[in-house]
Amino acid sequence: MIQITNEQMESILSYKRLIPCLKEAFTKDYNLPKRHHHQYPNPKEGNESTLLLMPAWDDDTNMGVKIVNVTPDNAKYDLPTIQGLYLLFDLPTGSPKAQMDAKLLTAKRTAASSALASSFLSKKESNSMLMIGTGTLCRELIMAHTTVRPLKDIYIWGRNHKKATAIADSLKIEGVSITAVDSIEEKISSVDIVSCATLSPTALVLGSYIKPGQHYDMIGAYKPDMREADDRFISSVDIFVDSYEGASKETGDLAIPIAEETITMEDLRASLFELCRNLKPGRENNEQITCFKSVGHSLEDLAAASLVYNEIIK
């Protein structure tokens, strides 16, 4: 078994390579068991943490499992919320082939899947974006979205304005202006794309903000009792998901309004599987307001991990 370093992963997982890799993976047949999702007490922090086990395998070559802990209060220790490992196995023999950091793998594949969805759902001429949240995903989402759309103006909002400013000042992308803003309301109604990746338990994205033609990329609210968007928003946009089962049950952004019959499963327009296989349409006109609700998928992890491993053993 080889130990793959973060430096190796960074050098291989450019978004110009990873986004097409995921697009191809969503057109193929994989074995994707439902992920294990366990809440466990964290007495020292006074709240719960989450253990996720995400297995996946193809028909003849690779099997993988991601083991991660999601610990909401890690920011105060200057640590990422997600901690864990990804293990890649040889499917025919069951032998372990590689181990790598799940934090970086998760950040890369999450951002890549959001950008992949945007390639189907945002307007092709989209040139402005608001990034809500300053965690690990902030930089990755900005870099991924600029890979698929001609973004020129990007704004960052976070609860810690100094952190948002530091990210804006340090992230250099040719031809792109990146600025920290004091409030969400300041820019959310004027940009083409909104990406939201926070640990907020209550809605930050409101239906009163939306305007025709926008695309929303919603990544947080990873538990059934968490919300990043309110009911007015959810009932006003065309919703697309990475997978129907995960998105409808694991995130409060959808599970709560479905349970309360604000929306139904029939209101979910398409999954990434259907978009990548051209089974259902994405954006159909420039007035449509689209929303991609992501909860993460084991297919994305296996595809990204296999890409890294195959490149290293060439």
URCOR-V33261 format. One record per backbone hydrogen bond with DSSP energy under -0.5 kcal/mol. CO is the residue of the C=O (numbers start at 1). NH is the residue of the N-H. If there is no record, write none. Layout:
# URCOR-V33261
co = (CO:CO)
nh = (NH:NH)
This chain:
# URCOR-V33261
co = (2:2:3:5:6:7:8:9:12:14:14:15:17:18:19:20:21:22:24:25:28:30:31:36:38:40:42:42:42:47:49:50:50:51:52:53:53:54:56:57:61:62:63:64:65:66:66:67:68:69:69:70:70:71:72:73:74:74:75:81:83:84:84:85:86:87:88:88:89:89:90:95:97:98:99:100:101:102:103:104:105:106:107:108:109:110:111:112:113:114:115:116:117:117:118:120:123:124:127:127:128:128:129:129:130:130:131:131:132:135:136:137:138:139:140:141:142:143:144:144:145:145:149:152:153:154:155:156:157:159:160:161:162:163:164:165:166:167:170:171:173:176:177:179:184:184:187:187:192:193:194:195:196:196:197:198:201:204:205:206:206:207:211:214:215:216:216:217:217:218:223:223:228:228:230:231:233:233:237:238:239:239:240:241:242:243:244:245:246:246:247:251:251:252:252:254:255:256:257:257:258:264:265:267:267:270:271:272:273:274:274:275:285:287:288:289:290:291:291:292:292:293:297:297:298:299:300:301:302:303:304:305:306:307:308:309:311)
nh = (4:99:5:9:10:11:12:13:14:17:18:19:21:22:23:24:25:26:27:28:30:32:57:53:51:49:45:46:47:42:40:52:70:38:68:36:55:66:64:31:91:58:89:56:87:54:68:85:52:71:83:50:72:74:75:76:77:79:78:71:69:102:103:67:100:65:97:98:63:91:94:90:2:88:4:86:105:106:107:108:109:110:111:112:113:114:115:116:117:118:119:120:120:121:122:283:126:150:152:153:192:193:131:155:132:195:133:157:197:138:140:141:142:143:144:145:146:147:147:148:148:149:151:177:129:179:131:181:133:161:164:165:166:167:168:169:170:171:172:173:176:178:154:156:187:188:190:191:215:130:217:132:219:220:135:221:227:206:230:209:210:210:214:290:194:218:292:196:219:294:226:252:204:205:234:235:236:237:239:291:269:270:293:272:273:247:248:249:249:250:251:254:255:256:257:258:259:260:262:263:261:267:268:239:269:241:275:276:277:279:280:278:288:213:290:238:216:240:293:218:294:242:300:301:302:303:304:305:306:307:308:309:310:311:312:313:314)
